Protein backbone atom coordinates (compact mmCIF):
# COMPACT_ATOMS: atom_id res chain seq x y z
CA UNK A 1 0.00 0.00 0.00
CA UNK A 2 1.32 3.47 -0.92
CA UNK A 3 1.88 5.42 2.31
CA UNK A 4 4.00 8.35 3.46
CA UNK A 5 7.27 7.47 5.15
CA UNK A 6 6.79 8.98 8.61
CA UNK A 7 5.21 5.97 10.32
CA UNK A 8 7.73 3.43 8.96
CA UNK A 9 10.68 5.63 9.93
CA UNK A 10 9.40 6.37 13.43
CA UNK A 11 9.08 2.62 13.95
CA UNK A 12 12.56 2.08 12.54
CA UNK A 13 14.08 4.70 14.83
CA UNK A 14 12.37 3.19 17.89
CA UNK A 15 13.35 -0.34 16.82
CA UNK A 16 16.98 0.48 15.94
CA UNK A 17 16.84 -0.60 12.32
CA UNK A 18 16.71 1.37 9.06
CA UNK A 19 14.40 1.34 6.05
CA UNK A 20 16.14 1.34 2.68
CA UNK A 21 15.36 3.90 0.01
CA UNK A 22 16.12 2.26 -3.32
CA UNK A 23 16.09 4.55 -6.33
CA UNK A 24 14.06 3.45 -9.34
CA UNK A 25 14.95 4.11 -12.97
CA UNK A 26 12.45 2.04 -14.95
CA UNK A 27 9.93 -0.82 -14.78
CA UNK A 28 12.50 -3.56 -14.09
CA UNK A 29 13.99 -1.61 -11.20
CA UNK A 30 10.60 -0.95 -9.63
CA UNK A 31 9.41 -4.53 -10.03
CA UNK A 32 12.64 -5.99 -8.56
CA UNK A 33 12.49 -3.74 -5.48
CA UNK A 34 8.76 -4.24 -4.81
CA UNK A 35 8.96 -8.03 -5.17
CA UNK A 36 11.94 -8.23 -2.81
CA UNK A 37 10.25 -6.03 -0.19
CA UNK A 38 7.14 -8.23 -0.33
CA UNK A 39 9.15 -11.45 -0.17
CA UNK A 40 11.12 -10.24 2.87
CA UNK A 41 8.12 -8.53 4.47
CA UNK A 42 10.04 -5.26 4.68
CA UNK A 43 8.79 -1.68 4.40
CA UNK A 44 10.47 0.13 1.52
CA UNK A 45 10.93 3.61 0.05
CA UNK A 46 11.10 4.01 -3.72
CA UNK A 47 13.31 7.00 -4.48
CA UNK A 48 12.93 9.00 -7.68
CA UNK A 49 15.54 11.62 -8.57
CA UNK A 50 14.48 14.52 -10.77
CA UNK A 51 16.66 13.08 -13.55
CA UNK A 52 15.01 9.65 -13.30
CA UNK A 53 11.57 11.30 -13.17
CA UNK A 54 12.34 13.10 -16.41
CA UNK A 55 13.73 9.88 -17.96
CA UNK A 56 10.50 8.04 -17.13
CA UNK A 57 8.65 10.90 -18.95
CA UNK A 58 7.36 12.61 -15.79
CA UNK A 59 6.09 12.09 -12.27
CA UNK A 60 2.55 11.12 -13.29
CA UNK A 61 3.93 8.20 -15.30
CA UNK A 62 5.93 7.09 -12.26
CA UNK A 63 2.89 7.26 -9.95
CA UNK A 64 0.76 5.34 -12.48
CA UNK A 65 3.39 2.63 -12.90
CA UNK A 66 4.01 2.17 -9.16
CA UNK A 67 0.31 2.10 -8.24
CA UNK A 68 -0.57 -0.26 -11.08
CA UNK A 69 2.32 -2.56 -10.27
CA UNK A 70 1.48 -2.73 -6.57
CA UNK A 71 -2.06 -3.75 -7.42
CA UNK A 72 -1.11 -6.33 -10.06
CA UNK A 73 1.66 -7.87 -7.91
CA UNK A 74 -0.45 -7.81 -4.71
CA UNK A 75 2.12 -5.79 -2.78
CA UNK A 76 0.87 -5.42 0.80
CA UNK A 77 3.98 -4.11 2.60
CA UNK A 78 4.17 -0.35 3.27
CA UNK A 79 5.69 1.45 0.26
CA UNK A 80 6.49 5.16 0.12
CA UNK A 81 7.05 6.91 -3.22
CA UNK A 82 9.62 9.60 -2.51
CA UNK A 83 11.20 12.42 -4.52
CA UNK A 84 14.96 12.34 -3.97
CA UNK A 85 16.93 15.64 -3.82
CA UNK A 86 14.01 17.68 -5.08
CA UNK A 87 14.16 21.32 -6.07
CA UNK A 88 11.34 23.50 -4.74
CA UNK A 89 9.58 23.31 -8.14
CA UNK A 90 10.14 19.56 -8.37
CA UNK A 91 8.57 19.10 -4.94
CA UNK A 92 5.43 20.96 -6.01
CA UNK A 93 5.15 18.80 -9.15
CA UNK A 94 5.36 15.62 -7.06
CA UNK A 95 2.68 16.87 -4.66
CA UNK A 96 0.42 17.33 -7.67
CA UNK A 97 1.34 13.98 -9.27
CA UNK A 98 0.47 11.95 -6.17
CA UNK A 99 3.82 11.08 -4.57
CA UNK A 100 3.49 10.22 -0.86
CA UNK A 101 6.80 11.72 0.27
CA UNK A 102 9.27 14.34 -0.91
CA UNK A 103 12.76 15.46 -0.12
CA UNK A 104 13.52 19.13 -0.49
CA UNK A 105 17.23 19.66 -0.93
CA UNK A 106 17.89 23.27 0.02
CA UNK A 107 21.42 22.49 1.20
CA UNK A 108 23.00 24.69 -1.50
CA UNK A 109 21.01 27.75 -0.36
CA UNK A 110 22.09 29.98 2.54
CA UNK A 111 20.55 28.49 5.71
CA UNK A 112 17.89 31.29 5.96
CA UNK A 113 16.58 30.50 2.49
CA UNK A 114 16.69 26.74 3.13
CA UNK A 115 14.61 27.37 6.28
CA UNK A 116 12.08 29.64 4.50
CA UNK A 117 11.47 27.22 1.62
CA UNK A 118 11.34 24.20 3.94
CA UNK A 119 8.68 26.00 6.05
CA UNK A 120 6.51 26.53 2.97
CA UNK A 121 6.74 22.85 2.07
CA UNK A 122 5.93 21.74 5.64
CA UNK A 123 2.51 23.40 5.21
CA UNK A 124 1.96 21.96 1.73
CA UNK A 125 2.81 18.36 2.62
CA UNK A 126 0.70 18.48 5.79
CA UNK A 127 -2.34 19.38 3.68
CA UNK A 128 -1.63 16.40 1.42
CA UNK A 129 -0.80 13.78 4.06
CA UNK A 130 2.75 13.44 2.75
CA UNK A 131 6.09 13.20 4.56
CA UNK A 132 8.97 15.65 4.09
CA UNK A 133 12.73 15.16 4.23
CA UNK A 134 15.05 18.17 4.38
CA UNK A 135 18.82 18.39 4.00
CA UNK A 136 21.54 20.32 5.82
CA UNK A 137 25.18 20.24 4.68
CA UNK A 138 25.80 18.93 1.18
CA UNK A 139 26.33 15.24 0.53
CA UNK A 140 29.50 14.74 -1.51
CA UNK A 141 29.94 13.12 -4.90
CA UNK A 142 27.84 13.78 -7.96
CA UNK A 143 24.08 14.09 -7.70
CA UNK A 144 22.42 15.07 -10.97
CA UNK A 145 25.42 17.13 -12.03
CA UNK A 146 26.19 18.80 -8.68
CA UNK A 147 29.56 17.71 -7.27
CA UNK A 148 30.28 18.17 -3.55
CA UNK A 149 33.08 16.99 -1.28
CA UNK A 150 31.03 15.42 1.51
CA UNK A 151 31.05 18.09 4.19
CA UNK A 152 29.75 17.72 7.73
CA UNK A 153 26.58 19.54 8.65
CA UNK A 154 26.45 22.03 11.51
CA UNK A 155 24.42 20.36 14.30
CA UNK A 156 22.86 23.72 15.30
CA UNK A 157 21.60 24.25 11.73
CA UNK A 158 20.26 20.68 11.79
CA UNK A 159 18.30 21.46 14.94
CA UNK A 160 16.94 24.65 13.32
CA UNK A 161 15.63 22.70 10.30
CA UNK A 162 14.44 19.71 12.36
CA UNK A 163 12.26 22.05 14.43
CA UNK A 164 10.36 23.32 11.38
CA UNK A 165 7.97 20.36 11.38
CA UNK A 166 9.72 18.11 8.87
CA UNK A 167 9.49 14.31 9.23
CA UNK A 168 13.11 13.24 8.73
CA UNK A 169 16.45 14.92 8.20
CA UNK A 170 19.39 14.22 5.90
CA UNK A 171 22.61 15.62 7.31
CA UNK A 172 26.04 15.47 5.72
CA UNK A 173 28.42 13.39 7.87
CA UNK A 174 31.21 12.94 5.32
CA UNK A 175 29.11 10.59 3.14
CA UNK A 176 29.12 10.86 -0.66
CA UNK A 177 27.03 9.66 -3.58
CA UNK A 178 28.50 7.11 -5.98
CA UNK A 179 31.70 5.10 -5.46
CA UNK A 180 33.85 6.12 -2.50
CA UNK A 181 37.41 7.25 -3.37
CA UNK A 182 40.41 5.40 -1.90
CA UNK A 183 41.29 8.37 0.32
CA UNK A 184 37.80 8.65 1.88
CA UNK A 185 38.00 9.56 5.57
CA UNK A 186 34.95 7.54 6.66
CA UNK A 187 31.78 8.76 8.34
CA UNK A 188 31.99 11.35 11.09
CA UNK A 189 30.19 9.62 13.96
CA UNK A 190 31.05 12.58 16.15
CA UNK A 191 28.93 14.85 13.93
CA UNK A 192 26.15 12.25 13.76
CA UNK A 193 26.10 11.89 17.54
CA UNK A 194 26.01 15.68 18.05
CA UNK A 195 23.11 16.00 15.55
CA UNK A 196 21.20 13.12 17.14
CA UNK A 197 21.54 14.67 20.60
CA UNK A 198 20.01 17.93 19.38
CA UNK A 199 17.29 16.43 17.15
CA UNK A 200 16.04 13.73 19.53
CA UNK A 201 13.38 11.43 18.05
CA UNK A 202 13.74 12.79 14.51
CA UNK A 203 14.68 9.93 12.13
CA UNK A 204 17.99 10.73 10.40
CA UNK A 205 18.84 9.84 6.81
CA UNK A 206 22.10 8.54 5.42
CA UNK A 207 22.62 9.32 1.74
CA UNK A 208 25.21 7.52 -0.36
CA UNK A 209 24.70 4.08 1.21
CA UNK A 210 26.68 2.38 -1.57
CA UNK A 211 30.15 1.34 -0.47
CA UNK A 212 29.93 2.30 3.20
CA UNK A 213 31.34 -0.70 5.15
CA UNK A 214 28.74 -2.79 7.02
CA UNK A 215 30.14 -1.99 10.48
CA UNK A 216 29.83 1.75 9.79
CA UNK A 217 26.24 1.26 8.59
CA UNK A 218 25.39 -0.61 11.80
CA UNK A 219 27.01 2.08 13.94
CA UNK A 220 25.11 4.81 12.07
CA UNK A 221 21.83 2.96 12.74
CA UNK A 222 22.74 2.75 16.45
CA UNK A 223 23.21 6.54 16.40
CA UNK A 224 19.73 7.29 15.03
CA UNK A 225 19.92 6.75 11.27
CA UNK A 226 16.57 5.25 10.22
CA UNK A 227 16.65 5.67 6.42
CA UNK A 228 19.54 4.70 4.16
CA UNK A 229 19.61 5.52 0.45
CA UNK A 230 20.97 3.02 -2.05
CA UNK A 231 21.27 3.72 -5.77
CA UNK A 232 24.73 3.17 -7.30
CA UNK A 233 25.03 -0.37 -5.93
CA UNK A 234 21.91 -1.54 -7.77
CA UNK A 235 23.15 0.13 -10.96
CA UNK A 236 26.54 -1.60 -10.73
CA UNK A 237 24.91 -5.01 -10.06
CA UNK A 238 22.50 -4.54 -12.98
CA UNK A 239 25.32 -3.51 -15.34
CA UNK A 240 27.60 -6.40 -14.33
CA UNK A 241 24.89 -9.04 -14.83
CA UNK A 242 23.89 -7.56 -18.21
CA UNK A 243 27.53 -7.43 -19.35
CA UNK A 244 28.01 -11.09 -18.40
CA UNK A 245 24.88 -12.15 -20.34
CA UNK A 246 26.11 -10.39 -23.49
CA UNK A 247 29.76 -11.44 -23.13
CA UNK A 248 28.61 -15.06 -22.87
CA UNK A 249 26.79 -14.55 -26.17
CA UNK A 250 23.39 -15.39 -24.66
CA UNK A 251 21.71 -12.62 -26.62
CA UNK A 252 22.65 -14.53 -29.79
CA UNK A 253 21.18 -17.85 -28.67
CA UNK A 254 17.57 -18.53 -29.63
CA UNK A 255 15.41 -15.54 -28.68
CA UNK A 256 18.05 -14.24 -26.25
CA UNK A 257 17.80 -10.77 -27.77
CA UNK A 258 14.23 -10.40 -26.46
CA UNK A 259 14.42 -7.52 -23.95
CA UNK A 260 12.53 -9.60 -21.40
CA UNK A 261 15.35 -12.15 -21.54
CA UNK A 262 18.14 -9.61 -21.96
CA UNK A 263 17.10 -7.62 -18.88
CA UNK A 264 16.25 -10.62 -16.65
CA UNK A 265 19.76 -11.27 -15.20
CA UNK A 266 20.18 -7.58 -14.32
CA UNK A 267 16.76 -7.55 -12.66
CA UNK A 268 17.69 -10.62 -10.57
CA UNK A 269 20.95 -8.89 -9.60
CA UNK A 270 18.99 -5.88 -8.31
CA UNK A 271 16.81 -8.23 -6.23
CA UNK A 272 19.90 -9.84 -4.69
CA UNK A 273 21.40 -6.43 -3.89
CA UNK A 274 18.17 -5.16 -2.29
CA UNK A 275 17.85 -8.34 -0.23
CA UNK A 276 21.40 -8.00 1.06
CA UNK A 277 20.78 -4.37 2.03
CA UNK A 278 17.45 -5.06 3.76
CA UNK A 279 19.15 -7.78 5.81
CA UNK A 280 22.00 -5.43 6.74
CA UNK A 281 19.61 -2.58 7.64
CA UNK A 282 17.48 -4.90 9.80
CA UNK A 283 14.15 -4.14 8.09
CA UNK A 284 13.32 -7.77 7.18
CA UNK A 285 10.03 -8.88 8.76
CA UNK A 286 9.24 -5.36 9.97
CA UNK A 287 6.29 -4.75 7.62
N, C-alpha and C positions, 0 to 999 in steps of 0.2 A: 504494500500500500504506500502511495506517495505521501510523505509527511514532511514537516519541517525538521530541522536537525536538533532543536533544543532539547527535547526529551531524551533522545538517544545519547546525547553528549553529557547531559546531567547525570544519567545513569552510569555512563562510562567513567566519569570523574569520581563518582561515589564508589564505584566498584574497582577502581584502579586498573582499568584497561583502556584501550583506545579504539575508536571506530576509524576504519580506513576510508579516505576519500580517494577513489580511483577515477582518473580522468578518462572520459570517453571521446573517441574520435570518429566512430562510425557504428554501423549495426553490429558487426562482429564483436567489437569491443564491449558494447553495451550488453549484448547477449551473454558473453563470457562472464562478465562481472555479476550480472543478475543471477545467472544459474549457480555460480559458485556461492554467492551469499545465501541463496535458498538452500543449497545442499548442506552448507555448514551452519545453517540457522543463525546467521550473523546479520546485524543491522549494517547498512552500507550507505555511503554518500557517493553519488555520481557527480564528478566534477566536470564542468564545461568551461574551457577558457574562451575568451572572446574570439580567438583565432579559430578554435575548433567549431564554435557556434557558426561562424561565417562559412567555414568549410562545409558544414552540414546544411547549408543554405539559409540558416536563421534559427532563432530560438523556438519558433512555433513548430518547426519540423522536429526539433529535438524533443519537445514536450509530447508531440503526437506519437513519435516513435517509442519513447520510454513508456508512456501510458498504455499504448497498444500492446507493447511487448509484455508488460507486467500482467496484463489481462490474459493474453494468449498463453503465457508460460506459467500461469497460476502462481505468481510471486506473492508470497504472503508476509515476508519479513519487512521490517520498516526500511523504506528507501527514501532518501532525500535527493532532490535534483537541485544542484548548487552551482551558481555562477562562480568561477574561480578568477581571482584578480580582476574584478570588474571595475570599469570606469563608472563615473556617476551616471552617464547616459546609458551605458550597458546595463547597469542595475535596473534602471527604469524600464528598459525594454523587457528584461526578464520578469519583472513584476507583472507586466502586461501579458506576457506569453504564458504565464502559469507555472513558473519555477516555484519551488517551495522554500528555497533558501538562496541567499546571495552573499557574496563577499565584496565589500567595497574596499578597494586598495587605494587609500589616500596617502600612502607612505611617502610618496615623492612630493607631496605638498608640504608647505610649512605647517607645523602642528595645529595652529589656529584654524587654518582652512580645512585640514583633515577633520578636526573636531566639528566645525560648522556643517560640513557636508554629511558627516556621519550622523549628526543630530537629525538632519532632514530625513535621512533614510530610516532612522529608528522609527519615526512616526509612520512613514509609508509602509514599512514591513508589518508593523503592528496592526494596521488596518487590514492587511491582507493575510494575516495568520502565518507569516513567513519568519524564518530566522535570519539573523544578520551577523556576519563575521567582519571584523575590521582589522586593519594591519598597522603596526607601529614599527618603524625601523625596517629598512629594505632587506629583503631576502636576496642573497647573492645569486650569481649565475645569470643565465639568460631566460627571461620570461617574456615571450612575445616581443622580442627585439630590445627589451630594456636589460642592460647588463649591470649588475651590482656586485660588490665584493663580499657581501655577507656580514653586514655590520650588526652590532648588538644594540637592541632597543634600550631606551632610557626607561627604567622601571616607573619613574614618576609620570612620564607621558603615557605609559601603558595604563596606569591607574586612572589617569584623566579620561582616556578613551573607554576603558572598561566601565566607568561610572555613567556613561551616556545612555545606558539601556540596551547595549548590544548583547548578543547571546554567547558569542565566543570570540576569542582574541588571538590573532596571529602576531607573534613578536619575533623579531630577528634575534637569534642566539648563535650567530656564526654559521647558520645552515645556508646551503645554496641549492638552486635548482640544477638538475642535470647531473653529469658525472662529477664526482669530487676530485680536485687536483691532488697530486702526490704531496704537495706541501700544505694541505689543509690542516688547520689547527685543532679541529674537533669542535664539539658543541661547548658553549659556555654555560655550564650548569650553575655557576655562580649567578649569572644574569637571570637564568630561568628561576632559580630559587628566590631571588630578590623580587621578581615580577609576581611569582605565585604568592609570596607573603603579602604583597600589596593588593592583589586582585581576588584573593580568597577562593570562593566557590566557582569563579568563572572558568569554564573549560578553556584550556589553552591549545593552540594549534601549531603543529610542527610541519612546516613546508619543506619540500626537498627531501622526502623520506627515502629516495633511492640512494643506496650506497652508504647510509649511516650504519655503522656496525651494530649488531643486535644488542650488545650490552649497553650501548649508548641509548638505543631506542627504549630499552626496558627502564633505564635510569630516568629518562625524560618522562615516561609514563608515571613513574613513582613521584615525580616532582610536579604532577598536575597536567601533563599533556594528555588530552582526551581525543584528539583528532590528528591523524597523520596522513599527509598527502603523498600519493604515489602516482607517478606518471611515466618518467623515463624508463623505469625498470620493465614495465609492461611493453613499452615500445621496443626495447632491446630484445626482449624474449620473443616478441612477435617477429621481428626482423631476422633473428638467428634461425628460427624454425622455418621461416619462408625461404631463406637462403639455402638451407640444407635440402629442402624439398626440391628446389630448382637445380642445385648442384648435383643431386643424385639422379637428375633427369626424369623425375616423376611426372613433370608436366608434359613430357613427351610420350608417356605410356598411356595407352587407351584414351580415356577422356580426362586425363590428368590436368588438362589446361582449363577445365571447367572452374570458374572462380570459386564455386562451392567446395571443390576439392583443393584448389590451390591455396585458399585461405584457411582451410581446416587446421593444419598443423600449428599455424600462428595463433589461431583462436584457442587451441588446447594449451599452448604455451602461456597465454594470458591467464587462463584458468589456474594453471599450476602456480603462477606467480602470485595471483590474488590469494589463493589458498595458503601459501607459505606466509604471506603478510598477515592475513587474518589470524593465523595461529600465533605468530610472533606478537601481534598487538593484543591478543587475549579476547577477541570479540566473538570467537566461535561459541555457539550455543547461547548467545546473549539476546537473541531476538525474542 
